[in-house]
Every structure is written in C-alpha cells, then in structure tokens.
Amino acid sequence: MDSLIATAGFWIVFGLACAWLLPRYYYARDEKRANELRYAAIIIDTLVLLSLVLPWIPFSRGGPASGVTLFMRGDPLFSIFAFSAFAALALLSVGNKSIILKIAACLQILGSVFLFAAMLRLLPGTFTMTFDETAPIFAAILMLCGCVAVLLLWQQLQKRKR
C-alpha cells in the first residue's frame, strides 16, 4: 500500500510540474524564457561539475574514488563526459548567439550519453550504495534535466529565428 501511495504521489507531482513547465517554456516565445533556460542549464552543469569532488566509486567496488580521481586516472569515457560538461558550461556562460548555444546543447547531450557509458563500465552489475556514494546517480539525473533544459532552449532559439 505504501508503494502505491508513493507511486501515485510521484505521478501527481510529475503531472503538476509538467502542467506548469510546458506552457511556461515550450509554448512561450519571449527572450526572457530563453535566458531562464540558459541560466538553468548553467546551474545544472555547475552542480554536475561540483559533484565530481564527491565519491563516485563505492568502497565495495574498490573506492572510494571521486570524479576528479577518475578524471585524473584518464578513464576515456569519464574524461569525455567531464570535458563535455565543462565545455557546455563554458559555452552557455559566454555565448548568447544561437550557434554557440546549439553547440552547447549538443555537448550537454553528448556528456549525458558518455556519463551513462562510463558508469556502466565502471560500475557493472548490482550493488548496495550508501547515501554518500550516490553522486553518479544525482549527476545522471541532473544531466538528464540539463538535456531537457537545453532542448527547450534549442526550441526557443528555433522560434526566435522564425
């Protein structure tokens, strides 16, 4: 019964969030909304990069190893993810031209794909994590939210062009 209540609660909150977000960002045509989406993507990328200082590999899997440690080790998939997130953040921060923002959106999406690929390779199988080892999960959720933000931004740029 508790699971049913939790599931219903999630879908109610999700539905209300969608009912608020879609008219505000998908159907709107003003410059203010595009800037809000750009700032949201900047904040999300900043939080993802800040999560690199937290433990990413649990103790049970040979850790604790932070995201910075994984990057310094030279793990190729993880390094591409970190570089893509950093480059997207840099482009979103300095550019307001349509082409720069679209490149940043592509880098954001690329970073999400490489984050999942890196985590599947670094942490295969099922294992128990403690709360202080959940940085990759939060980073993945944030990256997916960032993808939604940059895709909505891309859509706003397309509307502005017309």
PERA-V214315 format. One line per field, one symbol per residue. psi: psi as a letter, one per 20 degrees, with the letter a starting at -180 (. if undefined). burial: I if it has 9 or more other C-alpha atoms within 8 Angstrom, else O. A space follows every 10 residues. Layout:
BEGIN
psi = ???
burial = ???
END
This chain:
BEGIN
psi = hhhggggggg hggggggghg gghghgiqkr hggghghghg hggghghghh iiirphprhi kjbpprhggh ghhkpgghhg gggggggggg hhhhqjqghg hhghgghggg hgghgggghh hhmqaqrpqr hjkjghghgg gghhhhgggh hhgghhhghh h.
burial = OOOOOOOOOO OOOOOOOOOO IIIIIIOIOO OOIIOOIIOI IIOIIIIIIO IIOIIIIIOO OOIIIIIOOI IOOOIOIIII IIIIIIIIIO IIOOOOOOOI IIIIIOIIII IIIIIIIIIO OOOOOOOOOO OOIIIIOOII OIIIIIIOII IIIIIIIOOO OO
END
